[in-house]
């Protein structure tokens, strides 16, 4: 900045402040270009991960508890690991195809639809 800029009149200072505010408001007023799909993909990816991990954790935990109760360590935990893996993969398949959106969800015009 030059010394002449610093020693300007108060009117010039007010004009510069008003100009800076207009420019700042112009930047904020511009809409951000986004189609919103990246958030949807991130949400779906997070849900798929949670579905898979939750199925494994619940099934292995259940197998571990049954092993402790029956004294068959580690056979039931191994068996329930594979069952949990299958359940997790089935949940991932349902999420990827859109079948897990709501209870009783049917796609319009699909097989088994009552609409003509």
N, CA, C and O of each residue as an XYZ file, in Angstrom:
464
protein
N       0.826     -1.175      0.000
C       0.000      0.000      0.000
C       0.867      1.233      0.000
O       1.897      1.285      0.672
N       0.456      2.204     -0.741
C       1.185      3.466     -0.770
C       0.746      4.334      0.393
O      -0.323      4.127      0.967
N       1.584      5.313      0.738
C       1.241      6.236      1.817
C       0.016      7.066      1.465
O      -0.750      7.454      2.347
N      -0.170      7.338      0.178
C      -1.323      8.149     -0.209
C      -2.623      7.385      0.023
O      -3.657      7.997      0.291
N      -2.585      6.037     -0.080
C      -3.779      5.234      0.186
C      -4.143      5.279      1.657
O      -5.322      5.316      2.010
N      -3.136      5.277      2.516
C      -3.399      5.286      3.954
C      -3.909      6.631      4.448
O      -4.675      6.695      5.409
N      -3.487      7.699      3.796
C      -3.835      9.031      4.256
C      -5.030      9.615      3.516
O      -5.194     10.835      3.478
N      -5.869      8.761      2.926
C      -7.033      9.251      2.201
C      -8.066      9.811      3.159
O      -7.956      9.663      4.376
N      -9.047     10.440      2.601
C     -10.096     11.043      3.414
C     -11.037      9.968      3.949
O     -11.082      8.865      3.405
N     -11.782     10.270      4.997
C     -12.752      9.296      5.521
C     -13.796      8.884      4.488
O     -14.287      7.755      4.520
N     -14.137      9.784      3.575
C     -15.095      9.433      2.523
C     -14.528      8.334      1.618
O     -15.245      7.415      1.223
N     -13.250      8.438      1.297
C     -12.616      7.409      0.468
C     -12.570      6.068      1.220
O     -12.775      5.004      0.636
N     -12.298      6.148      2.512
C     -12.254      4.929      3.315
C     -13.627      4.258      3.347
O     -13.725      3.041      3.192
N     -14.675      5.036      3.544
C     -16.026      4.482      3.552
C     -16.386      3.874      2.204
O     -17.038      2.832      2.144
N     -15.962      4.521      1.127
C     -16.228      3.995     -0.213
C     -15.500      2.675     -0.427
O     -16.054      1.747     -1.017
N     -14.257      2.587      0.051
C     -13.500      1.338     -0.094
C     -14.121      0.212      0.741
O     -14.169     -0.936      0.300
N     -14.594      0.545      1.945
C     -15.237     -0.459      2.790
C     -16.531     -0.952      2.138
O     -16.802     -2.153      2.122
N     -17.316     -0.037      1.607
C     -18.567     -0.415      0.940
C     -18.283     -1.287     -0.283
O     -19.001     -2.252     -0.542
N     -17.240     -0.944     -1.029
C     -16.868     -1.734     -2.204
C     -16.435     -3.151     -1.792
O     -16.805     -4.134     -2.435
N     -15.656     -3.237     -0.723
C     -15.211     -4.546     -0.242
C     -16.403     -5.387      0.229
O     -16.444     -6.596     -0.003
N     -17.364     -4.747      0.886
C     -18.553     -5.480      1.337
C     -19.369     -5.981      0.152
O     -19.882     -7.100      0.191
N     -19.499     -5.175     -0.899
C     -20.234     -5.601     -2.091
C     -19.555     -6.796     -2.748
O     -20.213     -7.746     -3.172
N     -18.225     -6.731     -2.824
C     -17.500     -7.853     -3.419
C     -17.651     -9.114     -2.575
O     -17.810    -10.207     -3.118
N     -17.604     -8.971     -1.257
C     -17.755    -10.129     -0.370
C     -19.150    -10.724     -0.495
O     -19.286    -11.947     -0.541
N     -20.175     -9.908     -0.549
C     -21.542    -10.406     -0.697
C     -21.724    -11.073     -2.053
O     -22.478    -12.040     -2.167
N     -21.053    -10.577     -3.071
C     -21.129    -11.187     -4.395
C     -20.548    -12.576     -4.411
O     -21.051    -13.455     -5.111
N     -19.484    -12.791     -3.640
C     -18.871    -14.120     -3.575
C     -19.780    -15.096     -2.853
O     -19.897    -16.251     -3.262
N     -20.424    -14.651     -1.789
C     -21.301    -15.530     -1.021
C     -22.598    -15.816     -1.764
O     -23.204    -16.868     -1.566
N     -23.026    -14.901     -2.608
C     -24.298    -15.068     -3.302
C     -24.205    -16.090     -4.433
O     -25.227    -16.618     -4.870
N     -22.983    -16.376     -4.914
C     -22.848    -17.333     -5.999
C     -23.170    -18.733     -5.475
O     -22.610    -19.167     -4.468
N     -24.067    -19.432     -6.156
C     -24.389    -20.791     -5.691
C     -23.229    -21.735     -5.964
O     -22.552    -21.642     -6.987
N     -23.024    -22.626     -5.042
C     -21.977    -23.622     -5.206
C     -22.483    -24.679     -6.170
O     -23.590    -25.192     -6.006
N     -21.692    -25.007     -7.163
C     -22.112    -25.967     -8.167
C     -21.913    -27.368     -7.602
O     -20.786    -27.838     -7.442
N     -23.020    -28.019     -7.307
C     -22.980    -29.377     -6.792
C     -24.317    -30.029     -7.095
O     -25.374    -29.424     -6.919
N     -24.255    -31.260     -7.549
C     -25.491    -31.960     -7.846
C     -25.983    -32.789     -6.667
O     -27.045    -33.407     -6.750
N     -25.231    -32.812     -5.576
C     -25.651    -33.530     -4.382
C     -25.418    -35.025     -4.453
O     -25.768    -35.743     -3.516
N     -24.841    -35.510     -5.532
C     -24.646    -36.947     -5.670
C     -23.490    -37.459     -4.833
O     -23.522    -38.604     -4.384
N     -22.476    -36.648     -4.612
C     -21.326    -37.128     -3.854
C     -21.735    -37.454     -2.423
O     -21.236    -38.421     -1.848
N     -22.633    -36.667     -1.839
C     -23.133    -36.970     -0.501
C     -23.939    -38.252     -0.481
O     -23.852    -39.025      0.474
N     -24.724    -38.487     -1.524
C     -25.506    -39.719     -1.600
C     -24.602    -40.939     -1.709
O     -24.859    -41.967     -1.083
N     -23.540    -40.824     -2.508
C     -22.619    -41.948     -2.658
C     -21.859    -42.214     -1.367
O     -21.638    -43.369     -1.002
N     -21.461    -41.158     -0.677
C     -20.755    -41.334      0.586
C     -21.675    -41.974      1.623
O     -21.246    -42.841      2.384
N     -22.927    -41.554      1.656
C     -23.885    -42.141      2.586
C     -24.119    -43.613      2.293
O     -24.192    -44.428      3.212
N     -24.236    -43.956      1.016
C     -24.445    -45.356      0.637
C     -23.214    -46.190      0.969
O     -23.343    -47.317      1.446
N     -22.030    -45.655      0.724
C     -20.804    -46.391      1.033
C     -20.674    -46.613      2.541
O     -20.283    -47.694      2.981
N     -20.998    -45.598      3.323
C     -20.937    -45.743      4.773
C     -21.950    -46.773      5.249
O     -21.649    -47.586      6.123
N     -23.140    -46.740      4.683
C     -24.181    -47.700      5.093
C     -23.769    -49.118      4.740
O     -23.988    -50.037      5.530
N     -23.177    -49.313      3.567
C     -22.736    -50.646      3.160
C     -21.677    -51.166      4.123
O     -21.724    -52.327      4.531
N     -20.731    -50.318      4.485
C     -19.697    -50.730      5.429
C     -20.267    -51.086      6.784
O     -19.871    -52.081      7.391
N     -21.200    -50.272      7.263
C     -21.811    -50.537      8.570
C     -22.629    -51.821      8.528
O     -22.591    -52.605      9.477
N     -23.364    -52.048      7.453
C     -24.167    -53.268      7.335
C     -23.283    -54.510      7.393
O     -23.609    -55.476      8.082
N     -22.172    -54.484      6.674
C     -21.287    -55.641      6.625
C     -20.625    -55.893      7.981
O     -20.606    -57.025      8.465
N     -20.086    -54.844      8.585
C     -19.396    -54.998      9.866
C     -20.377    -55.382     10.974
O     -20.061    -56.222     11.816
N     -21.552    -54.779     10.977
C     -22.536    -55.088     12.021
C     -22.971    -56.544     11.951
O     -23.105    -57.198     12.986
N     -23.194    -57.062     10.751
C     -23.600    -58.462     10.620
C     -22.503    -59.386     11.142
O     -22.792    -60.382     11.804
N     -21.254    -59.060     10.846
C     -20.155    -59.897     11.324
C     -20.002    -59.824     12.843
O     -19.832    -60.851     13.500
N     -20.060    -58.627     13.395
C     -19.873    -58.457     14.836
C     -20.975    -59.167     15.611
O     -20.697    -59.865     16.586
N     -22.205    -58.996     15.190
C     -23.323    -59.624     15.900
C     -23.239    -61.140     15.805
O     -23.419    -61.831     16.808
N     -22.973    -61.659     14.631
C     -22.950    -63.114     14.475
C     -21.761    -63.743     15.198
O     -21.920    -64.786     15.832
N     -20.578    -63.139     15.121
C     -19.422    -63.692     15.832
C     -19.630    -63.585     17.340
O     -19.264    -64.502     18.076
N     -20.205    -62.496     17.807
C     -20.498    -62.360     19.233
C     -21.487    -63.407     19.708
O     -21.319    -63.985     20.782
N     -22.505    -63.650     18.921
C     -23.489    -64.673     19.267
C     -22.846    -66.058     19.284
O     -23.117    -66.857     20.180
N     -21.998    -66.344     18.300
C     -21.287    -67.623     18.262
C     -20.350    -67.782     19.447
O     -20.236    -68.875     20.002
N     -19.682    -66.715     19.839
C     -18.776    -66.760     20.987
C     -19.558    -67.061     22.275
O     -19.136    -67.873     23.099
N     -20.714    -66.383     22.428
C     -21.535    -66.644     23.617
C     -22.040    -68.089     23.653
O     -22.025    -68.723     24.708
N     -22.480    -68.605     22.524
C     -22.934    -69.995     22.475
C     -21.787    -70.965     22.748
O     -21.978    -71.988     23.405
N     -20.601    -70.645     22.245
C     -19.427    -71.471     22.527
C     -19.129    -71.525     24.016
O     -18.815    -72.589     24.549
N     -19.224    -70.397     24.685
C     -18.978    -70.375     26.132
C     -20.040    -71.166     26.885
O     -19.739    -71.849     27.864
N     -21.269    -71.072     26.425
C     -22.371    -71.742     27.100
C     -22.300    -73.260     26.917
O     -22.472    -74.017     27.872
N     -22.042    -73.696     25.673
C     -22.012    -75.130     25.378
C     -20.626    -75.758     25.536
O     -20.512    -76.984     25.566
N     -19.581    -74.949     25.636
C     -18.223    -75.470     25.757
C     -17.692    -76.058     24.461
O     -16.898    -76.998     24.499
N     -18.100    -75.542     23.335
C     -17.680    -76.062     22.027
C     -16.667    -75.154     21.352
O     -16.567    -75.137     20.125
N     -15.933    -74.415     22.124
C     -15.017    -73.406     21.609
C     -14.117    -73.984     20.539
O     -13.602    -75.069     20.813
N     -13.850    -73.456     19.401
C     -14.326    -72.273     18.698
C     -15.307    -72.588     17.584
O     -15.529    -71.742     16.718
N     -15.896    -73.760     17.575
C     -16.647    -74.216     16.409
C     -17.889    -73.385     16.116
O     -18.135    -73.059     14.954
N     -18.658    -73.041     17.096
C     -19.858    -72.244     16.818
C     -19.498    -70.823     16.390
O     -20.195    -70.227     15.569
N     -18.408    -70.277     16.943
C     -17.987    -68.941     16.524
C     -17.570    -68.948     15.052
O     -17.878    -68.010     14.317
N     -16.882    -69.984     14.627
C     -16.477    -70.096     13.221
C     -17.710    -70.258     12.329
O     -17.812    -69.628     11.277
N     -18.630    -71.099     12.756
C     -19.850    -71.310     11.963
C     -20.654    -70.018     11.850
O     -21.147    -69.680     10.774
N     -20.784    -69.293     12.970
C     -21.542    -68.046     12.929
C     -20.796    -66.943     12.180
O     -21.418    -66.008     11.676
N     -19.464    -67.045     12.105
C     -18.707    -66.097     11.274
C     -19.135    -66.224      9.826
O     -19.380    -65.221      9.156
N     -19.227    -67.461      9.337
C     -19.632    -67.662      7.942
C     -21.098    -67.276      7.727
O     -21.442    -66.718      6.685
N     -21.952    -67.563      8.692
C     -23.345    -67.128      8.580
C     -23.444    -65.597      8.575
O     -24.218    -65.026      7.806
N     -22.670    -64.944      9.423
C     -22.659    -63.479      9.464
C     -22.104    -62.878      8.187
O     -22.577    -61.840      7.723
N     -21.096    -63.532      7.618
C     -20.552    -63.055      6.338
C     -21.609    -63.135      5.245
O     -21.765    -62.208      4.450
N     -22.334    -64.250      5.213
C     -23.397    -64.399      4.211
C     -24.498    -63.361      4.433
O     -24.996    -62.767      3.477
N     -24.876    -63.142      5.695
C     -25.911    -62.145      5.991
C     -25.439    -60.739      5.618
O     -26.211    -59.944      5.083
N     -24.180    -60.438      5.899
C     -23.633    -59.123      5.540
C     -23.613    -58.906      4.033
O     -23.958    -57.826      3.554
N     -23.209    -59.933      3.285
C     -23.199    -59.823      1.822
C     -24.620    -59.669      1.278
O     -24.844    -58.932      0.318
N     -25.570    -60.361      1.887
C     -26.963    -60.223      1.457
C     -27.468    -58.798      1.740
O     -28.188    -58.220      0.925
N     -27.093    -58.241      2.885
C     -27.477    -56.861      3.193
C     -26.850    -55.883      2.214
O     -27.503    -54.934      1.780
N     -25.590    -56.104      1.862
C     -24.920    -55.235      0.885
C     -25.630    -55.328     -0.457
O     -25.833    -54.308     -1.116
N     -26.005    -56.517     -0.867
C     -26.735    -56.707     -2.128
C     -28.070    -55.972     -2.096
O     -28.452    -55.334     -3.076
N     -28.777    -56.058     -0.977
C     -30.065    -55.381     -0.855
C     -29.902    -53.867     -0.911
O     -30.702    -53.180     -1.546
N     -28.876    -53.345     -0.255
C     -28.639    -51.893     -0.279
C     -28.266    -51.448     -1.691
O     -28.749    -50.421     -2.168
N     -27.409    -52.217     -2.357
C     -26.953    -51.840     -3.700
C     -28.103    -51.856     -4.704
O     -28.108    -51.060     -5.643
N     -29.056    -52.729     -4.526
C     -30.199    -52.795     -5.442
C     -31.366    -51.930     -5.013
O     -32.367    -51.857     -5.726
N     -31.267    -51.276     -3.878
C     -32.339    -50.410     -3.425
C     -33.480    -51.147     -2.767
O     -34.552    -50.572     -2.576
N     -33.283    -52.404     -2.416
C     -34.360    -53.169     -1.800
C     -34.467    -52.905     -0.308
O     -35.497    -53.213      0.292
N     -33.440    -52.348      0.302
C     -33.459    -52.150      1.740
C     -33.894    -50.760      2.143
O     -33.511    -50.291      3.215
N     -34.676    -50.088      1.328
C     -35.041    -48.703      1.620
C     -36.085    -48.599      2.721
O     -36.003    -47.699      3.557
N     -37.046    -49.480      2.741
C     -38.103    -49.425      3.759
C     -38.759    -50.791      3.848
O     -38.666    -51.599      2.924
N     -39.411    -51.036      4.943
C     -40.112    -52.306      5.109
C     -41.260    -52.386      4.112
O     -42.060    -51.456      4.004
N     -41.339    -53.479      3.395
C     -42.415    -53.663      2.428
C     -42.230    -52.853      1.159
O     -43.195    -52.629      0.428
N     -41.028    -52.414      0.884
C     -40.775    -51.585     -0.300
C     -40.861    -52.430     -1.558
O     -40.223    -53.477     -1.671
N     -41.663    -51.953     -2.501
C     -41.741    -52.587     -3.813
C     -41.565    -51.507     -4.860
O     -42.128    -50.418     -4.745
N     -40.783    -51.811     -5.879
C     -40.617    -50.869     -6.972
C     -41.886    -50.855     -7.814
O     -42.437    -51.914     -8.113
N     -42.358    -49.669     -8.202
C     -43.578    -49.625     -9.015
C     -43.379    -50.291    -10.355
O     -42.363    -50.087    -11.021
N     -44.364    -51.097    -10.749
C     -44.328    -51.759    -12.040
C     -43.456    -52.998    -12.052
O     -43.297    -53.622    -13.101
N     -42.884    -53.373    -10.912
C     -42.027    -54.554    -10.838
C     -42.843    -55.813    -10.689
O     -44.074    -55.778    -10.686
N     -42.159    -56.905    -10.567
C     -42.827    -58.206    -10.396
C     -43.592    -58.204     -9.080
O     -43.089    -57.724     -8.064
N     -44.782    -58.730     -9.100
C     -45.598    -58.812     -7.893
C     -46.335    -57.519     -7.593
O     -46.909    -57.370     -6.514
N     -46.328    -56.594     -8.521
C     -47.019    -55.334     -8.309
C     -48.475    -55.465     -8.673
O     -48.812    -56.131     -9.652
N     -49.348    -54.839     -7.902
C     -50.784    -54.898     -8.149
C     -51.236    -53.858     -9.160
O     -52.386    -53.876     -9.600
N     -50.341    -52.955     -9.531
C     -50.727    -51.890    -10.468
C     -50.833    -52.447    -11.875
O     -50.076    -53.346    -12.241
N     -51.746    -51.934    -12.660
C     -51.940    -52.398    -14.028
C     -51.263    -51.486    -15.011
O     -51.323    -51.725    -16.217
